[in-house]
Amino acid sequence: MATLEDRRKALLGRMGELGIRMDAIEDALDAPHSRDWEELATEREDDEVLEGLGAAGQAEVARIRAALRRIEKGEYGICVECGEKIAEERLDLVPDTPLCRTCAARAADR
């Protein structure tokens, strides 16, 4: 079973990985584009994919920051919806989750 400190370190590590990835995405998006129309079309499609990856990375960073705040407040591992303890197995799989399995399933159904 992971300790709270283990989880905090893992969350910080993941946030660092995402920062590196998002910097690379930003660099790729800032790179000059081709003057060839066909290549430009492909590059624009690639840019759309990169923008989607960047947005997903930003959303994950926001979830990690929220999880780190819950750790600081002593609220980590407690469902923000129902107040029940979040199963260790769930935290192992989704360490930034604010919801227990039941509340997450309910949220997915909405």
ABEGO torsion letter per residue (X at the ends): XBBAAAAAAAAAAAAAAAAAAAAAAAAAAABBBBABAAAAAAAAAAAAAAAAAAAAAAAAAAAAAAAAAAAAAGABGBBAAAGBBBBAAAAAABAABABBAAAAAAAAAX
